[in-house]
């Protein structure tokens, strides 16, 4: 017997559509609330440091070289050809050690000509002095003669005047004798003036000729000095560091011939970046690494101007230096600027600039995630920087260069 089945009521299609739409909306909202996965960074590839509070030493560092405190540069006074080289670089020399010899026939001829002119001028001086002395003596003789004649004429005139008054001789004869005495007196005055002029002229002419002789002596001394300078001596006790010449080479005036140094007294010349050198002053403490040991020195001088982005700082060093210290040795120096007593500081991040603001990844406590936070920095040192805002004591931050993750706000350290 057939039993009829009961038919289920058909659901309407729009019910399914509404249900599907609601499910899609819920899934979309849920996915939207999920944070994107943080990129992973190998913990061993980054540098972490902890923010701490306490003293901080501000320092700046720069590379440099050891240079002698005393250097004697020997340059050519005149042109010449290198004839002999007696000493090579590295040898110890005394002040009178002959280093090399130059030759130049023209300089020799100039010295001989200067000496000839000097001898001629000295002979002229002697001849002039004799001539002028003869003239002066002749004029003095003339004055003496006129003095005697004038005195005799005056006595005769006086006697004739007395006789004329007694009518013993004519008055005309007495008057003539008086006029003759007056003439001789006037001539004597003129000759005395002439003697004064001759004496003054003699003094002036001899002084002029003597000045000419002295000038020629100076020229001759200079020429002799030029000749002597072609025998190059060390001039100071020390070590011959440079002698950049070869036999037969022609040198011109001013060319470097040799360099003599005193290697027992060295100083460090550091090149500090111009952005870090503004607080360096004379007298600050400095540490110089000579590769064979670290020595303590003092800032002796700071260059007044920068060159190629650096400032030259001279550091005086003690007399006793580590074994192997020598001129032109490459060194690294650290200058201590100041000591800060109680500040919040952290290791210096890559690209950090003092008194600036930068973003750092701070490690979340109890997690392996690091979140980007803005940090305001203060005074900086070689390996540390002061923290003004953005971090607290005990925070761990990433100091490595994180430029590859500039587009994300957090990373995971695996």
C-alpha positions in Angstrom: 0.0 0.0 0.0 1.5 3.3 -1.0 1.9 5.9 1.7 2.1 9.5 0.5 5.3 11.5 1.7 4.9 14.8 3.3 6.6 17.6 1.3 9.0 20.1 3.1 8.3 23.7 2.6 10.8 25.4 0.2 12.9 28.2 1.6 12.8 31.4 -0.2 16.1 32.3 -2.1 16.4 35.7 -0.6 17.0 34.2 2.9 20.2 32.6 1.7 21.3 35.8 0.0 20.9 37.8 3.2 22.8 35.2 5.2 25.7 35.1 2.8 26.0 38.9 2.8 26.0 39.0 6.6 28.7 36.4 6.8 30.8 38.3 4.2 30.5 41.5 6.2 31.5 39.8 9.4 34.5 38.2 7.9 35.6 41.6 6.3 35.3 43.4 9.6 37.2 40.8 11.4 40.0 40.8 8.9 40.1 44.6 9.0 40.7 44.6 12.7 43.7 42.2 12.4 47.2 44.0 12.4 49.5 43.2 9.5 52.2 40.7 10.4 55.4 42.5 11.6 58.5 41.8 9.4 61.1 39.6 11.1 64.7 40.8 11.7 67.5 38.5 12.8 68.4 39.6 16.4 72.0 38.7 15.8 72.2 41.2 12.9 71.2 44.3 15.0 72.8 46.1 17.8 70.7 46.5 21.0 71.5 48.8 23.9 69.8 49.7 27.2 69.0 53.2 28.2 70.8 54.0 31.5 71.2 56.9 33.8 74.5 58.0 35.2 77.7 59.8 34.2 78.6 60.2 30.5 81.9 61.3 29.1 81.6 63.5 26.0 84.4 62.6 23.5 85.2 63.2 19.8 87.4 61.0 17.8 89.6 61.5 14.7 92.4 59.9 12.8 95.8 61.5 12.4 99.5 61.1 12.2 102.5 61.5 14.5 104.7 64.4 13.4 108.0 65.7 15.0 107.6 68.8 17.1 110.7 70.2 15.5 111.3 70.0 11.7 114.1 71.8 9.8 113.3 72.2 6.2 116.4 72.7 4.0 115.6 74.5 0.7 117.7 75.6 -2.2 119.0 79.3 -2.0 120.1 79.2 -5.6 119.8 77.1 -8.7 122.2 74.3 -9.1 122.9 70.7 -10.2 123.3 67.8 -7.7 126.9 66.7 -7.9 127.2 64.5 -4.8 124.9 63.0 -2.1 126.8 62.1 1.0 123.9 61.0 3.3 120.7 59.1 2.7 117.3 59.3 4.6 117.3 57.5 7.9 120.8 58.5 8.9 121.6 60.3 12.1 123.2 63.7 11.4 125.0 66.5 13.3 124.6 70.2 12.7 127.7 70.3 10.5 127.1 67.0 8.6 127.5 67.6 4.8 124.4 66.2 3.1 125.0 67.0 -0.6 126.8 69.3 -2.9 125.4 71.4 -5.7 127.3 73.2 -8.6 126.5 76.2 -10.7 129.3 78.1 -12.6 127.2 81.2 -13.0 127.0 81.6 -9.2 130.7 81.2 -9.0 131.2 83.9 -11.6 128.8 86.3 -9.9 130.7 85.9 -6.6 134.0 86.7 -8.4 132.5 89.7 -10.1 131.1 91.0 -6.7 134.5 90.6 -5.1 136.2 92.4 -8.0 133.8 95.3 -7.7 134.4 95.5 -4.0 138.1 95.6 -4.4 137.8 98.4 -7.0 135.5 100.4 -4.7 138.0 100.0 -1.8 140.8 101.2 -4.0 138.8 104.2 -5.0 138.1 104.9 -1.4 141.7 104.9 -0.5 142.6 107.1 -3.5 139.9 109.6 -2.7 140.9 109.8 0.9 144.5 110.6 -0.1 143.4 113.2 -2.7 141.0 114.9 -0.3 143.5 114.8 2.5 146.1 116.4 0.3 143.7 119.2 -0.7 142.8 119.8 2.9 146.5 120.1 3.9 147.2 122.4 1.0 144.3 124.6 2.1 145.5 124.6 5.7 149.0 125.7 4.4 147.4 128.5 2.5 145.5 129.6 5.6 148.7 129.5 7.7 150.6 131.6 5.1 147.9 134.2 4.9 147.6 134.3 8.7 151.3 135.2 8.9 151.1 137.7 6.1 148.0 139.3 7.5 149.6 139.7 10.9 152.8 141.2 9.4 150.7 143.6 7.3 148.7 144.6 10.4 151.8 145.4 12.3 153.3 147.4 9.4 150.1 149.3 9.0 150.0 150.2 12.7 153.7 151.3 12.6 153.2 153.4 9.4 150.1 155.0 10.9 152.2 156.1 13.9 155.0 157.4 11.7 152.6 159.3 9.5 151.1 161.0 12.5 154.7 162.3 13.3 155.1 163.3 9.6 158.0 160.9 9.3 156.4 159.1 6.2 153.9 160.3 3.8 150.2 159.7 4.7 149.6 157.9 1.4 152.2 155.3 2.2 150.5 154.7 5.6 147.1 154.4 3.9 148.4 151.9 1.3 149.9 149.8 4.0 146.6 149.8 5.9 144.6 148.8 2.8 147.0 146.0 2.2 146.5 144.7 5.7 142.7 144.9 5.3 143.0 142.9 2.0 145.0 140.2 3.6 142.6 140.0 6.5 139.6 139.5 4.1 141.6 136.9 2.1 142.4 135.1 5.3 138.7 135.0 6.2 137.8 133.6 2.7 140.5 131.0 2.9 139.4 129.9 6.3 135.8 129.5 4.9 137.2 127.5 2.0 139.1 125.3 4.5 135.8 124.6 6.3 134.1 123.8 3.0 136.9 121.5 1.9 136.8 119.6 5.3 133.0 119.2 5.1 133.2 118.1 1.4 135.9 115.6 2.3 133.8 114.1 5.0 130.7 113.8 2.8 132.6 112.3 -0.2 134.4 109.8 2.0 131.1 108.8 3.7 129.5 108.3 0.3 132.3 106.2 -0.9 132.4 104.2 2.3 128.7 103.5 1.9 129.3 102.2 -1.6 132.0 100.0 -0.2 129.6 98.6 2.5 127.0 97.9 -0.1 129.4 96.0 -2.3 130.6 94.1 0.8 127.0 93.1 1.4 126.7 92.0 -2.2 129.9 90.0 -2.0 128.8 88.4 1.3 125.5 87.4 -0.3 127.3 85.9 -3.3 129.7 84.0 -1.0 126.7 82.8 0.9 125.1 81.5 -2.3 128.3 79.6 -3.1 128.5 78.2 0.4 124.8 77.2 0.3 125.6 74.8 -2.5 127.3 72.7 0.2 124.1 71.6 2.0 124.7 70.8 5.7 122.1 69.5 8.2 122.1 72.6 10.4 120.7 70.7 13.4 121.3 67.4 15.2 118.7 64.9 14.3 117.6 62.3 11.7 117.5 62.9 8.0 113.9 62.1 7.1 113.7 63.2 3.5 116.1 63.8 0.6 114.1 63.6 -2.6 116.9 64.3 -5.1 119.1 62.2 -7.3 122.6 62.8 -8.8 122.5 65.2 -11.8 119.1 66.6 -10.9 118.7 70.4 -11.5 117.1 72.3 -8.7 115.7 75.8 -8.6 115.6 78.3 -5.7 113.0 77.3 -3.1 113.0 73.6 -3.9 113.0 71.2 -0.9 116.4 69.6 -0.6 116.1 67.7 2.7 114.2 67.5 5.9 115.9 67.0 9.3 113.7 66.0 12.3 114.2 65.3 16.0 112.4 62.0 16.4 112.6 61.9 20.1 109.9 64.6 20.4 106.7 63.8 18.6 103.2 65.2 18.6 99.9 64.0 17.2 98.0 65.9 14.5 94.4 64.7 14.5 91.8 65.5 11.9 88.4 66.0 13.6 85.2 66.5 11.7 84.3 70.1 11.6 80.8 69.4 13.0 82.4 67.8 16.2 85.3 70.2 16.7 83.4 73.3 17.9 83.8 72.4 21.6 87.5 71.5 21.4 89.8 74.0 23.3 93.4 74.1 24.3 94.3 72.2 27.4 91.7 69.4 27.1 92.8 65.8 27.8 93.3 63.5 24.8 94.1 59.8 24.3 96.2 58.7 21.3 96.2 55.1 20.1 99.6 54.4 18.5 98.7 50.8 17.6 101.3 49.7 20.1 99.8 51.4 23.1 97.6 54.3 24.2 99.2 57.5 25.5 97.7 60.4 27.2 98.3 63.9 25.9 96.9 67.4 26.0 95.4 69.6 23.2 98.1 72.1 22.4 96.5 73.9 19.4 93.3 74.0 17.4 93.5 75.2 13.8 91.6 78.4 13.3 90.1 77.3 10.0 88.6 74.0 8.7 90.1 72.2 5.6 88.3 69.7 3.5 85.6 69.2 6.2 88.0 68.6 9.1 89.8 70.7 11.7 93.4 70.0 12.6 94.0 69.5 16.3 97.6 69.2 17.7 98.1 67.1 20.7 101.3 67.3 22.7 102.6 63.9 23.9 105.0 62.8 26.7 108.6 62.2 25.9 108.3 58.5 26.5 106.2 56.8 23.8 105.4 53.2 23.1 108.0 51.2 21.1 107.5 51.7 17.4 106.2 55.2 17.5 107.8 57.2 14.7 107.1 60.2 12.4 104.2 59.8 10.0 102.7 56.8 11.9 98.9 56.7 11.5 97.2 57.0 14.9 93.7 57.5 16.3 92.9 60.1 18.9 90.1 60.8 21.3 89.6 64.2 22.8 87.6 64.4 26.1 85.3 67.4 26.0 83.5 67.2 29.3 82.1 64.8 32.0 78.4 64.9 32.6 77.4 63.8 36.1 73.8 62.4 35.9 72.1 62.1 32.5 70.0 59.7 30.6 72.1 58.2 27.8 72.2 55.3 25.3 74.7 54.0 22.8 75.0 56.3 19.8 72.5 55.1 17.1 73.6 54.9 13.4 73.1 58.3 11.8 72.3 60.1 15.1 73.0 63.8 15.3 73.4 65.6 18.6 70.5 67.9 19.5 68.3 66.3 16.9 65.3 64.1 16.7 65.2 60.6 15.2 63.0 57.4 15.2 64.3 54.3 17.1 62.8 50.9 17.5 62.1 50.2 21.2 61.8 46.6 22.3 58.5 45.9 24.1 59.0 44.5 27.6 58.4 40.7 27.6 58.0 40.6 23.9 60.1 40.1 20.8 58.5 43.0 19.0 60.1 46.4 18.6 58.0 49.5 18.0 59.1 52.7 16.4 59.2 55.7 18.7 60.4 59.3 18.2 63.4 60.2 20.4 64.8 63.6 21.1 68.6 63.6 21.5 70.9 66.0 23.4 74.7 66.2 23.6 76.6 63.5 21.9 79.8 61.6 22.3 81.8 59.1 20.3 79.9 56.0 21.5 77.0 57.5 23.4 74.3 60.2 23.2 72.1 62.0 25.7 68.4 61.2 25.7 66.1 64.1 26.4 62.6 62.7 25.5 61.1 59.5 24.1 62.8 56.8 26.2 63.0 55.9 29.8 65.7 54.2 31.9 65.9 50.5 31.2 64.4 50.7 27.7 66.1 48.6 25.1 66.4 50.1 21.6 67.9 49.1 18.3 71.0 51.2 17.4 71.7 49.6 14.1 70.8 51.2 10.8 67.1 50.4 10.2 66.6 52.3 6.9 65.4 49.1 5.2 62.3 49.1 7.6 61.4 52.8 7.3 57.9 51.9 5.9 56.9 49.9 9.0 56.2 50.9 12.6 57.2 47.6 14.2 59.5 44.7 13.6 59.9 41.2 15.2 63.3 40.1 16.4 63.7 36.4 15.9 
